[in-house]
Structure formats: C-alpha cells, structure tokens
C-alpha cells in the first residue's frame, strides 16, 4: 500500500499483483549418477512459484518494500501529483512512477497551457540483473503521456543500496531536471514547425524495423489520436501523437501486465527516439 499521505487519493496500484510480496530464496541442487550436489547458485521464487532469477549465494537481495520505504521518505518532502506501480508478468521487475507537482519541476510548452511535469521512475528487480535505479523524465499532463525518445536523462543505479542514499537523491533529481531542459527548448521549436499527416506517414514508412502491418496501423491511428487530444499540425503535435500511441494504444499479451513491458510500447519508444532526428524536409 502506498504510504505517501500527499497522494492517498491518487495512487494507482499494479494491475496484476502487489509488488511487495515475499521472495523465497532456495539453494539449487543437481543430481548426477544418483548423487545430489549443491550448486553455488540460489533460485528466487514468487509466492506463486514462478522462478524470478538465479543469483550467487553472496548476492544481496534488496526488496521492493525496502526501496519503496526509502523513496517514499524522500518524496514525502515534495508535492506529488500521482504515484503508479507497474510489475512485469512474473513479478521479476517493478517500476514506480512518481509525478512531481512542484513549480520548480514544471514547465509549459508553446503558447498554450501545455503543462509538462517531471516524472521519476524507480526500478528494482528480482531477476539477478536489475539493480535499484532511478530515471528522471517528463510527463505531459493533458494526456498523461510519458515523454520519450531522447534516452535516459538521468539513469542512476545504486549498486550498494542503503537508506543513506536519501542524501544523494536531491542532487540526482536536480541533475536530471537540468538534463530535461535541453528537450524543453527542442519542444518549443517544434511548436513552430508545421507537420502534416502526409509527413507523418512518410516518417512511419521510412522505419525499416516496422512491419507493413505496423506501418498501416500506426498511420491509421494518427488522425484519431490527433483529434482526441486536439493536437496542432506541428512537429510538437505529431510527437505527442506518438507518445499517446505508446501510452494508450499498446498492450501486453497478459491483460493484467502494464503495457510498458510490452513489445508494442518498446517499438513506439523507438519510433519516438527516431522522431528526434527526423528531417521534416527530407
């Protein structure tokens, strides 16, 4: 359960199951010629019996609950718009998004009141490969889109996770926000660059990694999504159509798993990244 009192009524739990489950850790044994030997590896299991990961006996398991407690304590000192948990299908990876509701971390793009807030995503995993980390990015209020395409503005990993990292978080957040400012300037320029449906289809059709079906589906979604969110005929509008498609028009095969873990979402994120380098005049 979310412990941030400032967002009690604006917390979205994970769709499939509570990410704060107990992880079982068991040594691995192998039988050869009727002789059982212990292998220097441990298996991590969810309460459902799903294998989450294989780790060494010296691997320090950091639970999602420990991570939540540290970051909730830090964010309790800031105004928070919302908090959302996302969990992969077997519980092996957890993401928590904090949307910050502070003037110092909010901007408006263009002449209209197009509000962009700062999103901090916390990541942890039980797969033996995912370290505790945080990513600072942007979130558009008008359509609840996570902005994407420029790469990770701040991708910080905490290889030695303790409560003491709280002292590092303020500086890490400010550094990440400074990195976002370059994108604010780009987006402002995009609000003045005309961009048509034809140019959007030209961009989509030039992506060799998209199948013919994906190109057709993406192109056909352009006008409905653009109309739904009243996007302007500019490069900024087209970019937001892509992020809206990623946020609202992709889904995982398992309906209970957040779409951010789906291949469709990853494809749209790649499309958004390519859009940054696309020459409208080409």
N, C-alpha and C positions, 0 to 999 in steps of 0.2 A: 504493500500500500504506500502511496506517495506520502511523504512526511512534510512537504513544503506547505506551510499554512497559507502562504500567499496565493497558492493555485489550487486550493482544495476543490473548487468547482470547475477547474479547467485542466483536469488530468485525464489522459487517455491511456488506459492500461493496454498491455499487449493482447492481441486478439486470440492467440492460441492457448497460452497458459501463463501463469505467474512466473516471471523470470527469477524470482527469489526462492527457488527450490533448493533442496538439499542434494548435493552431489555426492555420490558414492564412489569411493576410490578403492580399487581392488588390485592386488598384485597379479601378474599374468604368469600362468604355468603352462608348460608344454609337456606332452607325453611322447616319449620315443623309446621303442623296444620295451614297453611296459614300465618304463622308468619316468617318473614325473620330476621335472626340473623347473625351478623358478627362474623366469627371465627378468632381467633388470629393467623392467618396464611396468608401469601401472596403467590400468584402464579406468577411465572416468565414465560413470553412468548417470543418466537422469532417473527420476523416480519411476518413469515408465519402462525403464530397462534399456533405453536407447544408448548406444555407445556414442559418447561425445568426443573422446580423444584418447590418445596414447601418450603418456608422459614418462619422464625418468623419475626414479624414486626421490631425487633431490628437487624435483620441480615444486615450486611454492604455488599452491593453488590460492588465487585471490577470488573470493566470491563476489557475485553481483551485489549482494547485500552490503559488503564492505565498501565497494565502490560507491554505491548509492549514498551511504551514510556520509562519506567524505564530501561528495559533490553537493549533496543537499545542504550540508552545513555551510559550504561556501556560498551557494546561490541563495541561501536564506537572507543574505545581506543585500540582495538585489531585488528589484521588482521583476517578477516573472509573468509573462503573458500566458504561457502554457507549458506543459510537460507531457511528453508522449513516449511510451515504451514500445520497442519493436524487438521481436525474438525470432530467430531462424526456426525452421521446421522442427528440429530435434532439441532446440534449446541451447545449442552449442555456441551461439553468438547472440549478444544482447546489445542494443543501441538505445540510448535515452537521449531525446532531443529536448533541450531547454531553449525556449524562445524568450529572449531578454526584452523587457518592456521599460527600458531606460532611455531618456532623451540622448544621452551620450553615446548610445549604441543604436541609434535610429536615424535614418535619412529619408528624404523624399526625392524621387527621381522625376525629372521633367517638370512641366508647368502645373500639372495636376497633383492632387494629393495622393501620389502613389507611394505608399509607405513601405520601406524595407527595414526589417528588424534583423538583429543578429541572432543566429542560431548556434548553439554549442552542442555538439553531439558527443556523448560519452560512449565509449566502446569497451566491451570486455568479452572474453570468450573462454570456453572450456575445451577447445579443440587442441590445446597444447601449442598453438601457433599465434593466437591473437593476444597481444599484450593489452593492458589497460591503456587507453589513449583518449585524446580529445581532439575534435576538429571544429574549427571556427568557420562558419559560412554565413550565407544570407538567406532570409525568408521573407517572401512577399505577402503582405497582409491581405491584399484584395482577393487573392485566390488560394491562399495557404500553400503556395508553391515553395519548395526548397530550390533556391537558385543553384545552378551548377554550371560546369563547363570549363572553369579556369583551373581546375585542380584543387588540391587542398591548400587553402590559405594558411592554415596552421594545422599540421598533423604531428602532434606531440605524443610520444609514447612514454609511459612511466614503467621502466623495466624493474625498478625497485619501488613498489607501491606501498606507501605507508600514509598514515594520517598527516604526516609532516609536509606532504606535497601541497597542502592548502596554502602555504606561504608562497608557492610558485604560481598559483592559478591566476591571481590578479594581473601579474605581469604577462603571463601567457595569453590571457584574454585580450589585453591591450595590444600586444604584438599582432595577434590575429586580426583584430579590427583594423589596425593600420594597413595590413595587407589587403583588406577588403576595399580600402579607399581607391585603389587603382581601378577596380571594377566599377565603382560609382561613377568615375569620370568617363569610362567607356560607355556605360549605360546612358549617361546624359547625352553623349554624342549620338548614340543610336536613336534617341527620341527625335532627332532632326533628320534622320536618313530614311527616305521613302523606301518601302519594301512591299512588293506586290505578291499576290497569290502565285503568279507565274514564276517569280523569282524564288519563292519558297519551294515550289515543285522542282525547279531547276537544281536547287541546293540538295533536296532529298534524292533526286535521281542521280546525282553525281557521287553518292556514297556507295562504293562498291561492296561494302560489308552488309548492306541491306538486301534482302531478297526482293524479288519483284512484288511479292505479296505485301511485304513490309512497306515498300515504297508506296504502293497503292493505298494501303490503309492509312499511312501517315499523311499522305497528300489529301486524302478524302476527309480527314479529321480537321484539317486546317481551318476551313471556314466555320464549321460548327463551334469549335473551341474558341476561335477568334470572336465570334458573335456572342458566345456565352459570357465571356469575360470583358466584352466591349473593348477589345484591343485595337489600337490605332494601326494604320497602314504604314508602319515604320519597322525598322530593324529591331527596335526595342519590343514592339508588339509581337513580331514573329518569334523572337527569342522566348518571350513569355508563353507563346503557344506551345513551344517545345517543352518548357518546364511544366506546363499544365498537363500536357500529354503524359509526361513521366509520372506526375503526382496522381492524376485522376483517371488515366486510361491504360494503365498497366496493372497486371495482377499476377500473383503466384499460382502455380498449379494447385497448391493446397490453399483453399479459400481462407483458412484461418491464419495464414502467414502473411506478414506485411509485404506489400508489393516491392518495397525497397530491396528485398532479397531476390527478386525475380530477374530473369534474363532480359525481359522486356524493359524493365527500369534501367538496367545497365546499358542497354542499347540506346535508349533515349538520352542517357547521360553522356554517352559517346557522341551522339548527334549534337548535343548542346556544346560540347567541347569543340567539335569541328566548326560550329557556327561562329565561334570567335575568330577563326582565321579565314572565314569565307569572304571573298571579294564580291560585293554586290554587282559590280560592273563586269564581272567575268562572264 
